[in-house]
Amino acid sequence: MFVFGNVLISYGQTVGQPLPVWQEGYLDIHQINTGRGNSAFLILPDGTTALIDAGELDLTDPRTTSPRNTPARPNADRHAGEWIARYARKAQSFRSDPAIDYAIMTHFHDDHMGAPSSASKKSAGGYLLTGVTEVGEHIPIRTLIDRGWPDYNYPRSFEQDPLVTNYRKFLSWQMQNKALKVERLQAGRNDQIQLLKQPAKYKDRFEIRNLAVNGEIWTGVGSVTRQHFPELKSLPQNQYPNENMCSMALRLSYGKFDYFSGGDIPGVLQFGAPMWHDVETPVARSVGPVEVQLLDHHGNRDSQNGFLLGSLRPRVLVIPVWSSDHPGHDVLARIYSQQVYPGDRDVFATNILEANKLVIGEMLNRLKSDSGHVLVRVDPGGDTYRVIILEDTDESFRVKAIHGPYQSR
């Protein structure tokens, strides 16, 4: 029970029962498990909605349905983009016109935005339906923010890239026929992604800060940024920043509560790599402690360096898993290390494969949950929050477990 403004709110979740519908004042961060890539759906305190990524792996690639990858959730009867759209609609049952106010594509990889293939259906606009392009077929998207608009030429041209070519066809058709707005994320800003329903009510209590994109990183002062990557003209093309390095990173703040999402930015250098390949460290310098962190790059072995973890000191960590190498064994060791940062931490994963359990062993037994959609539900004002695990084998939104309440710092 909470007093928010002049309103007394009683809002209970019960294991075994469907999730109570979002109410005004709460912040919901749903990490959706489709088994096919990364996707998070957010309902902000005033009801504004955001989708961060909408991954869908190539369904014609034998690996996608092999034991190396997680199974499709809820099942393989629909593609991931449609499941994500249905999830977003159900989560907005309080709204007569469910929509995604902001769709945010952290970078141009299939597990974050979809891969067109011969298994993809064709839309009326002539583009193939996969990931975000299929989401937009089933629920309106108002504004889409990515790292490349409008020219899509950093660090090199995407003209021959089938994923981005298909995506740009989607953008063009949606702009002409559905009034879609498209923007490039601008690092340093805290007003590009904003509350749309009742912004005045949450003034000075809520913001989304654009931390990084394309190697341009917020300094922590005003909206000032600096470029972390060398000038491209100083590099041979085969040494240009890769796609993961160009990922967006965001910090969401609501009162005392902070949440970090860094796409696939790397932080653990390969042998002989230059220091600028580490994007996590300069990003971490400006973030500060957070309550919840979505693991960078699915917890892959090139992520979660000690400086990032020691700077953010998350109480809760969420691992978006789709592969048998998510998370890396050494990554998990750093996460749980009291030498990296002291104190309690709870770790949740969307779907740990048996192969991971055999290889990693005991440390995975420490996970608070190893399967299911992971919902972080922040109470009005941001002082406390809970982690709620939802059933992912159907669309019931049945509560499997509740963790917390946790206290924001």
N, C-alpha and C positions, 0 to 999 in steps of 0.2 A: 504494500500500500504506500502511495507516494502523494505528497502535496506538491503540485506543480502550478505555479501562479496561484489562483484561487480555487483550483480544481483538485478534489480528492480522487485519486485514481487507484483502483484495486485491479490487479492484473496478474492472474495466476496461470502457470503452466503446469500440466499434470502428465507424468509419464504414462504412456499408453493411450492418451487422448490426443485429438488433433490440436495443432498449435493454435492458440488464440490469435485472432486477426490483429494485425498491427493497429495501434491507436496513436493519435496525435501526441507528439512529445517524445515518443520512443525513436530510437535509431536502430534499424535492423540491418545487419550485414550477413547475407546468405552466401556461403561458399557452396555452390551447387556441384554435385557429383553426377556428371553424365558418363564418366568413364572414357571420355573422348577428348578431354582438354580442359582448359581453365575457364571458369566463369563465376563472377560474383554479382549478385543482385542486391542493391541497397535501397532501402526506404528511409529517407532522411526525416528529421523530426517534424517537418511541416507537410510531409507527404510527397515531396519531390522524389523522383526515382532515378536511379542510375544503374547501368550495367557496365561492369568492367570486364571486358573480354567475352568472347563467345566461341570457344575453341571447338573444332571438329577435325579430327585426323582424317587422312585419306582412306576412305572405306575400301578402296581397291588394293591397298597395300597389305600384303599378307600379315605383316607384323601387327596391324591394328586389331585383328581378331585372334592373335596368337597368345599363348600364356605369358608372353613378355609384357603384355598390356592389360589394363584393367577391363573387365567386362562392361558392356553398355548398361547404363542405368537410366530409367527404371528397367528398360529392356531394349532390344534392337528393332522393335516394331516401327519406331520413328527415328529420325535423325536427331543429332544433338541440338541443332538450332531450333527445331520445333519443340523439343523437350524444354529447352531454356525459356522459350516464349510462353509455353503453357505454365511453367513454374512462376514466371513473372506475373502472369494473369491471375493465377490462384492467390499469390501473395498480396495482390491488390484487390481482393474481393470487397474491400471497403470503398472502392472507387467505381463509379458508373462508367468511366471511360478509361480503362487501364491502358497505360502507355509507358514507354521508356523515355523519360525526359532527356536524359543524357546517356548515350552509348559511347564508351571510352575504349578504344583499341590501343593497348599498351605498345604493341609492335606487330610487325607483319610476319607472323609465323602461324602455321595451320592450327596448332594446339591453342592458339589465342584468338583466331578470327575465322578459321575454317579453310578447308582445302577443296577446291572444285575437282571433280573427277567424273568418270563415266557413270558412277552411282548417284550423282547429283541430279535432281529434277531441274527442269528449266522453268524460269519465271516468265510472266507475261512481258517483262522488260528485256528478255533475251539473255539474262545472266543466270548462272547456275546457283542453286540454293544450297548453301553450306555455311555453317557457323552464323556469323552476324547477318549475312545476306538472307538466310532462312529465318532468323529471328524477326527481321523486318517484314517478312511475308505474313507473319501471324500476329504481330502486335506493332502498333505505330511507334516509330522512333522519331523524336522531335529534333534533337541535335546530336550529331556524331562528331566526336573529337578524336583525332589520330595524330601521328607524328609526321605525316608527309604532305598533308593538304597545302597548297593546291597542285604543286608540281611533281611531288613524289620523285625527287632526284637526289636525296641525301642518304648515304654518302655516294650512291651511284644511281643511275636510272633504273626504274622498275618496268620499263617498257616491255621487256621480254619475260617478265615474271607472271605466270598464269594466275597465281593467287591474287596479286594486286591488280592485274588487268580486269579480272572478274569483279573484284571489289569496286573498282572505279566505275564499271558499268552499272553496278548497283547504286552507287552514289548518284550518278548522273540521272538515272531513271527516277530515283526517289526524290531528288531535288525538283525535277520537272513535274512529277505527278503527285507527290505527297508532301510537298513543302518542307522537305528535310533541309536543315541547316548543317553545314559542315565547317569545322574549324580545325586549325592546327593547335595543339597544346602549346601554351607559352609558359616556359619555365619561370618560376619566381612569383607568378600571380596567385592571388588568393580570391579573385573575383570572377574567374572564368567559369568555374563550376559553382553555382550558387543556388540557394534556396529560391524557389519560384512561387510558392504558395503564400507563405507568411514570413518573408525575410525580416521584416521589422521586429517581429516577436522574438527572433533569435539573434538579433544583432549583437555582435561582440561575444556570442557564446558558441557560434558554429562557423567553421570554415573548412574548405578543402584547399590545401596549398599544393601547387604544382612544384615539385621538388627538382625534377630533372626530365630532360628529353633530348635525344640526339647529342648527348654529352654536354649540354648546357645545364649547369647545376646552380641551384639557389644557394646564395652565400649565407643566408640567415639574417640578412640586413635588408629591411624594406622589401623591395621586389628585385633587388640587385642579383645578377647571375654572373657566372664566369664560364668560359668554355674549357672543358677538361681535356678534350681531344686535341691533338696537334692539327694544324692546318692541313687539309687534304693535299694541297700542292707539295707538301714536304714528304709525302708518303707515296710509295708505289701502290698501285691499285690493290694488289694482293695483301696489303697490310692496312687497308682501310678498316675502320671500326665495323665489327660484325653486327648483325641485327639485334642480338641480345644486349649488346652494349648501348644501343640506341633506345632501349626501352624507356617508357615513362616510369616515373616514381611519384607517388602521391602520399600526402599525410592528411588524414581527416581528423578534425578536432571538434569535440562537443563538450563544453565545460572542461572538466579535468580529464576527460577520456580522449585518448589519441590512438589512431590506427594507421599502420604503415603498409603500403602495397607498392612493391618495386618491380613488377613485371618479371623479366628474366635478367635483370642486371647481374653481372658477375662480380666476384670480389676475391676469388682465390686464383692467383696467377699460375698459369702453366709455366713449366721450366723455360727460362729464357725470354719470357714475354716482357714487354715494357710495362712500367708502372701504371701508365694510363689505361691499361686494360682492366685495372681494378676500378670499377665504378662505385662499388658499395662504400668504400672508405670516404671519398669526398661527399657523397650523399649523406652519410651518417653524421658528418660533422655539423650539419645544420638541422638535423631532425630532433634530437633530444630524446628523452625516454618516452616510450609508448606503452600502452596497456596491451595492445594486440598487434602482432605482426603476421602477415601472410608471407610465408617463406619465399625468398627470391628463387626464381628458376626451379620451382617445385622441390626445393631442397637438393638440387643436383650438386655434384661434388665441387663445382666451381663457385659455390655460393655460401653465404652466411659466414663471412670471415669474422675473426675475433673482434676486430674494431667495431664492426657493425653491431654485433650482438652486445658487446660491452657498452656501446653508446645508447642503443635502444632499450636494453634491459627489459624485454617484453615479459609480462606475467603470463600471457597466453600466446602460443604460436600455432598457426594453422598450416598444414601441409596439403597442398592441392596435388593429389597423386593421380597419374595415369600410366606410369611405367614401372617396371621392376627395378629401376635404378633411382626411384624416388622413395625416400630420401637416401643420400649417400651415408654410408656408415660413419665416416669421419665428420660429416655435417651433424649427424645426430649426437656424436660425442661432444662436439663444440656446444651444441644447444644445451646439453645437460650439464656441462662443466661448471662447477662452482668457482673455478679459477677465472673463467671468462667473465662471469658476473655472479655475485652471490644472491641467494634468495630462492624462493619457490618459483617454479614455472610449470605450467600445464601445457601439454602438446596434444593436438588433435589432428588426425589425418582423415581424408575423405575415403580412402580405400587402399589398405595395405595388402599387397599380394602375398600369397604363401611363399613365393620365391624370396621376397624380402625377409620374411620371418626366418627362413632357413639360413640365410646368409648373415643377417645382422644379429639375430638371436635375442639375447636377454634385454637389450636396450628398448626393443620395440614393445616389450611387456609393460614398459613404463608409460606408454601412450594412454591418455585418458579415454580415447576412442580411436578405433582404426577403420571405421566404415560409417558412412552416412553423410547427408548434407550437414554442414556445420554452420549454425546460426549464432552470431554474436548479437544479443539483444541488449541494448544499452538503455537504462532507465531514464526517465525524463530528467533533464539537467546534466546528465553525464557522470554523476558521482559513483554509480554502481552499474554493474552489467553481469550478464549470465551467458554461458555457452550452452546451447541447446542442440542436441543431436536429433536429426529428423530422419525418418525412414526414407531410404532412397530406392527401394525396389518397387514402389508404387507411388501414386500421387496423393496419398492420404495426408501428408504433413504430420503423420503420427510422431509424437515425441517419444524418442527412445531413451534419452537420458538428459538430465539437467545438472549443470555444474555451476557452482557459485552460490550466492552472489560474491563477486569480486569487487574490491574497492579501488576506484580510480585514484591515482596519485596526484 
